[in-house]
Amino acid sequence: MKVAIVTGASSGLGREFVKQIAEKYSKLDEIWVVARRENLLEELKNEIGDKIKIFAYDLADNYEELESSNPDVKILVNAAGYGKVGNFSEGNYDEETGMVDINCRALTAITYMVIPHMSKKSKIINFASAAAFLPQPSFAVYAATKAYVLSFSRALGMELKDRGISVTAVCPGPVKTGFFDVADPDKKTPLYKKIMMAKPGKVVQKAINDSAVGNELSVYGVKMNVFRVLSRILPHRWLMKLSTKM
Ligand SMILES: NC(=O)c1ccc[n+]([C@@H]2O[C@H](COP(=O)([O-])OP(=O)(O)OC[C@H]3O[C@@H](n4cnc5c(N)ncnc54)[C@H](OP(=O)(O)O)[C@@H]3O)[C@@H](O)[C@H]2O)c1
């Protein structure tokens, strides 16, 4: 049985991934969707059909259940994740440490459990972020977790190359999803981020195309590609000061 697994499938980029995968990969028998909000996963199932198999879990403490059958996993999309804007020392303990649990630990655990079920031409797509390119004051833990995802994905891609399994780290800038409702309920997100918001459909389309040709990185849009280059050549201290002022 050929399956795709998508975490963070209840909203935003994960949800968009499920829709585009269902359209583009008609040979998949099932798409396993993971998130806490079961009602939103049910809605997705009603929209897409019986191919959708729901796993309504909190990834902070429950992912072993995914191991319930022995599928041939052709696509794994790790999209579950969240960020919290604000100074680390003033933040909530559970929210700050929870970012590490979901963005890093759960992603690592699921990937570890799924790889033995993957075959040649299978694909892993991990959501990092453009935040991975540069430390971000007032978004410190989030940016650090995404730097982990980017580093992990690139190294894993090299390890799995001979097995014919590709790993793509998706590094978008700000995207118009529910992400900022969680990250910034007090609406402190800087104006420049709001202006730069990309459409989820476009980001996912590029990620699928990049993964199809085995690219290790997927960076949507000219601005984020410029940002990536700048973050490689300019001193990070300058860029951090600039972003703090903005
Ligand atoms: N939007 C952006 O600007 C942006 C930019 C760069 C990278 N990203 C990354 O892209 C990925 C998707 O984000 P998004 O923009 O689509 O945000 P979103 O709309 O808020 O979606 C986040 C998803 O993660 C799931 N999730 C969060 N905590 C979970 C937990 N404890 N257990 C299980 N599922 C959990 C949520 O489902 P439930 O709440 O139903 O559990 C939801 O489906 C994230 O990794 C994010 O860091 C986003």
The ligand as an SDF file (V2000), in Angstrom:
LIG
                    3D

 48 52  0  0  0  0  0  0  0  0999 V2000
    3.3890   30.5700    7.6930 N   0  0  0  0  0  0  0  0  0  0  0  0
    4.6190   30.9910    7.6810 C   0  0  0  0  0  0  0  0  0  0  0  0
    4.8940   32.2090    7.6050 O   0  0  0  0  0  0  0  0  0  0  0  0
    5.7530   29.9910    7.7090 C   0  0  0  0  0  0  0  0  0  0  0  0
    7.0030   30.4040    7.2190 C   0  0  0  0  0  0  0  0  0  0  0  0
    8.0590   29.5200    7.2430 C   0  0  0  0  0  0  0  0  0  0  0  0
    7.8870   28.2250    7.7380 C   0  0  0  0  0  0  0  0  0  0  0  0
    6.6670   27.8450    8.2210 N   0  0  0  0  0  0  0  0  0  0  0  0
    6.5420   26.4880    8.7640 C   0  0  0  0  0  0  0  0  0  0  0  0
    5.5970   25.7860    7.9940 O   0  0  0  0  0  0  0  0  0  0  0  0
    4.9760   24.7810    8.7880 C   0  0  0  0  0  0  0  0  0  0  0  0
    3.4630   24.8920    8.6430 C   0  0  0  0  0  0  0  0  0  0  0  0
    3.0470   26.1330    9.2160 O   0  0  0  0  0  0  0  0  0  0  0  0
    1.7360   26.8950    8.7150 P   0  0  0  0  0  0  0  0  0  0  0  0
    2.1560   28.2040    8.1890 O   0  0  0  0  0  0  0  0  0  0  0  0
    0.9210   26.0050    7.8530 O   0  0  0  0  0  0  0  0  0  0  0  0
    1.0350   27.1580   10.1330 O   0  0  0  0  0  0  0  0  0  0  0  0
   -0.4090   26.7230   10.6730 P   0  0  0  0  0  0  0  0  0  0  0  0
   -1.4480   27.0870    9.6880 O   0  0  0  0  0  0  0  0  0  0  0  0
   -0.4630   27.2960   12.0500 O   0  0  0  0  0  0  0  0  0  0  0  0
   -0.3050   25.1290   10.7490 O   0  0  0  0  0  0  0  0  0  0  0  0
    0.4740   24.4830   11.7160 C   0  0  0  0  0  0  0  0  0  0  0  0
    0.0750   23.0200   11.7630 C   0  0  0  0  0  0  0  0  0  0  0  0
    0.8710   22.3510   12.7630 O   0  0  0  0  0  0  0  0  0  0  0  0
    0.0050   21.5610   13.5520 C   0  0  0  0  0  0  0  0  0  0  0  0
    0.5110   21.4210   14.9180 N   0  0  0  0  0  0  0  0  0  0  0  0
    0.9800   22.4040   15.7180 C   0  0  0  0  0  0  0  0  0  0  0  0
    1.2640   21.9050   16.9310 N   0  0  0  0  0  0  0  0  0  0  0  0
    0.9690   20.5750   16.8850 C   0  0  0  0  0  0  0  0  0  0  0  0
    1.0360   19.5270   17.8390 C   0  0  0  0  0  0  0  0  0  0  0  0
    1.4320   19.7160   19.1070 N   0  0  0  0  0  0  0  0  0  0  0  0
    0.6460   18.2630   17.4500 N   0  0  0  0  0  0  0  0  0  0  0  0
    0.2120   18.0470   16.2030 C   0  0  0  0  0  0  0  0  0  0  0  0
    0.1260   19.0120   15.2460 N   0  0  0  0  0  0  0  0  0  0  0  0
    0.4980   20.2590   15.6100 C   0  0  0  0  0  0  0  0  0  0  0  0
   -1.3250   22.3170   13.5530 C   0  0  0  0  0  0  0  0  0  0  0  0
   -2.4040   21.4200   13.7830 O   0  0  0  0  0  0  0  0  0  0  0  0
   -3.3280   21.4140   15.1060 P   0  0  0  0  0  0  0  0  0  0  0  0
   -3.3170   22.7920   15.6960 O   0  0  0  0  0  0  0  0  0  0  0  0
   -4.6670   20.9780   14.5800 O   0  0  0  0  0  0  0  0  0  0  0  0
   -2.6900   20.3910   15.9670 O   0  0  0  0  0  0  0  0  0  0  0  0
   -1.3800   22.8290   12.1240 C   0  0  0  0  0  0  0  0  0  0  0  0
   -1.9500   21.8570   11.2810 O   0  0  0  0  0  0  0  0  0  0  0  0
    5.4760   25.0070   10.2230 C   0  0  0  0  0  0  0  0  0  0  0  0
    6.5070   24.0960   10.5030 O   0  0  0  0  0  0  0  0  0  0  0  0
    6.0160   26.4210   10.1960 C   0  0  0  0  0  0  0  0  0  0  0  0
    7.0360   26.6130   11.1480 O   0  0  0  0  0  0  0  0  0  0  0  0
    5.6000   28.7030    8.2130 C   0  0  0  0  0  0  0  0  0  0  0  0
  1  2  1  0
  2  3  2  0
  2  4  1  0
  4  5  1  0
  4 48  2  0
  5  6  2  0
  6  7  1  0
  7  8  2  0
  8  9  1  0
  8 48  1  0
  9 10  1  0
  9 46  1  0
 10 11  1  0
 11 12  1  0
 11 44  1  0
 12 13  1  0
 13 14  1  0
 14 15  2  0
 14 16  1  0
 14 17  1  0
 17 18  1  0
 18 19  2  0
 18 20  1  0
 18 21  1  0
 21 22  1  0
 22 23  1  0
 23 24  1  0
 23 42  1  0
 24 25  1  0
 25 26  1  0
 25 36  1  0
 26 27  1  0
 26 35  1  0
 27 28  2  0
 28 29  1  0
 29 30  1  0
 29 35  2  0
 30 31  1  0
 30 32  2  0
 32 33  1  0
 33 34  2  0
 34 35  1  0
 36 37  1  0
 36 42  1  0
 37 38  1  0
 38 39  2  0
 38 40  1  0
 38 41  1  0
 42 43  1  0
 44 45  1  0
 44 46  1  0
 46 47  1  0
M  CHG  2   8   1  16  -1
M  END
$$$$
